[in-house]
Amino acid sequence: MKTPFLSRILLTLACVGLLAAPAKAAEMTISGAASLTNAFTELKGLFEKQHPGLTAHVNFAASNPLLKQIQEGAPVDVFASADQATMDKAVASKVVDPATRRDFALNDLVLIVPAGGKKPADLADLKNFKRIAVGNPDSVPAGRYAREALTTAKLWDVLQPQVIQGASVRQVLDYVARGEVDAGFVYGTDAKQQAAKVDVVMVVPGHTPVLYPIAVATTGKNPKMGQAFLDFVLSPEGQAVLSRYGFSKP
């Protein structure tokens, strides 16, 4: 049988133990378009330093697959797309808070070839190239921009026998960098990451602006940190990081 004195000691020790137990670390998840991989990886590290104890998980892929994950209930706190159409779908399916939606970066669609490789004189000259990599327009925004540009130039249907589709803009970049294709359509920021292995032929005209939106997702458990990260991306510090990776302000 415990004495009152012993009971007080045990209670005191229990309280001390509770106080000494580390608080559960806060977590959040950021889903971003593949072309944001390098910039957002740096941004998430800086953001974690500003919020000690926070672990920010990052998930990169083509915008449409990311949206599908969120629609299926993936716990995401921030969603950043490479195009407006995908974010429109996110708003329509109520997986992001429309009041938090902001445009945060601009990019260029560029035509690239393997470093030192043959360069087309213009888009029409692509008819003389055997393998041309393009992101799958059904899931990759860069592919949709490329399709729009080639359709404007009346080349999309003509080039179909030569087109090799990639699952993301980064896969298209890898195809070109490894010399597995003769040319490819990627973002200017992607080409910058492989400047030693690819040559930029031109900034591609004839498509809608490559404007990136971001919003707080509704499937996550940390919307407060989601909003804080969104604000950080839009801040002068966040915009400076994006600029270093080749993005421009909207």
Buried (B, 14 or more C-beta within 10 A) or exposed (E): EEEEEEEEEEEEEEEEEEEEEEEEEBBBBBBBBBBBBBBBEBBBEEBBEEBEEBEBEBBBBBBBBBBBBBBEEBBBBBBBBBBBBBBBBBBEEEBBBEEBBBBBBBBBBBBBBBBEBEBBEEBEEBEEBEBBBBBBBEBBBBBBBBBBBBEBBEBBEEBEEBBBBBBBBBBBBBBBBEBEBBBBBBBBBBBBBBEEBBBBBBEBEBBEBBBBBBBBBBBBEBBEBBBBBBEBBBEEEBBEBBEEBBBBEB
